[in-house]
């Protein structure tokens, strides 16, 4: 709300809800991007802690890669992943506003049903209905485009 008031206070009142939702979405995305970067750095540095039972410590022992998981994805799989993510984002943007809001708050932000209902200003039953409809709509859209998610 502070970003909205500070940067867009001069905008007409009918534009404010859309601006608020865009600011909220971007803030949520930024939070998760920062969290992902922090998690990667913390896990990288924690891998260099010595094992309790060893006196001599070699960091390369910790960085063994038995399953070849540290190699980057092949260009083909990286492109396929980008295309799937683009399809998911497009499918999300096509959802009705309340379904998209409920879906993002529940599954992206990780709020429980009660917290989501409070944030949306509706009942828990409405949140469950919106989430269910969003899940079915997303699954149908993605399936129609040939995407099968686990």
N, C-alpha and C positions, 0 to 999 in steps of 0.2 A: 504494500500500500504506500510505503514511503517513496519507493521508486516512481510509482504512478503519480503521486501528488507532486513530487519534485520535478519530474521531467515533462509531465503531460497535463499539468493543472490548467493550461489554457485551452485544452481541447474541448469540443462539445460533449455534453453529458452522455449522448447516445454512443459515442465511440469508446467511452471508458471501460465498459465490461469486456469488450474484445481486447483492448490494450492490457487490462488486468490479467486476463487469461494468458495472453502471450508472455507477459512478464513472469507470471507464475510458472509457466511451462519452461521458459528459459532458465529461471532460477533453479528449478528442480533438476534440469539437465546439467547445469553447471555444478550443482552440489554433487551429483553422482559422478561426474567426470573428475572432480577434485578428489572425491573419496577413492575412486579407482586408482588414481595416480599415487595418493598417499599409501594405499594398501600395497601397491607394487613396490614402493620404496621401502616400506617397513618390512615386507617379506624378504626383499633382497638383502637388507642389512641384517635381519635376524638370522639369515642363513649362515652368516659368518661367525656366529657365536660358537665358542668351543664346546665340544661334547664333554659331559661331566666325567666320563671314565677315561679320557685321554689326556696325557700330559702335553704331547706335541700335537699341534693342530695345524692341519693343512686345509685351507679354504677350498682347494680343488676337490677334496674328498666330499665335501658337502654338495658341490655343484655337479656331481655325477648325473648323467642323463641316460638312464637305462632304456627308456622308451622313446628316445629321440624327440622329446616334447619341447625342447628349447629351440628347435629349428623353426624358422618362420613358415607360415602357411604357404603352400604353393600358390602361384598367381591365379590358377584356376579356382581353387577353393576360396581364396580371398575375394575374388570377384563375385563368386556365387554368394558368399556371405553378405557382401555389400548389396547385392541385388535383393536378397531376401529381406534385409533390414529396410531397404527402400520400399519394398512392397508392404511390410508391416507398418511403416510410418504412413504410407499412403492410405492403407486400410484404416488406421487409427484416425486420420484426418477426415475420413468419410463418415465416421460414426456421428450420431447426434450428440450435441454438446453435453447433455447430462450423462449419457452412457460413457463418453470419452472421459469426462471428469471423474466419474465413479471408478472407471477402470484404472486411470492413472493414479488416483489417490490410493486405491486398494493394492494394486499390483506393482506399481512403479515406486510410489512413496512408501508402501509397506504399512499403511494405516489399517487398523482393524475396522470391523463393520461399524462399531459405535463411533469411533473417531471420524470415519468417513461421513457418516450420517450427520454428525455435528458440524463438520466442515462444509457440507453441502446444504445444510439446513433442511433436512428431510428425515424420514424414519429409516430405521435399519432395514426394514422390509423393502423400501424403495431402493436402497443401495444394493441389496441382493438382487433385486429385479434388474436394475440397470447393469450391474456387472454380468449377470447371466446373459442378458440380451447382447451385451458388448462381446462377450466370449463367443457366443454362437455366431454373431455377425462377422467377427474377425476370422473365426475358423472357416466359415462358408466362403468368405472373400478369398482367403489364402488358398483354400482347397480348389476353388474355381481357377486360380492362377497356377495350380500345380505344385503348391508348397505344402508339404506334410511335415508338421512339427511334432516332436516327440511328446 
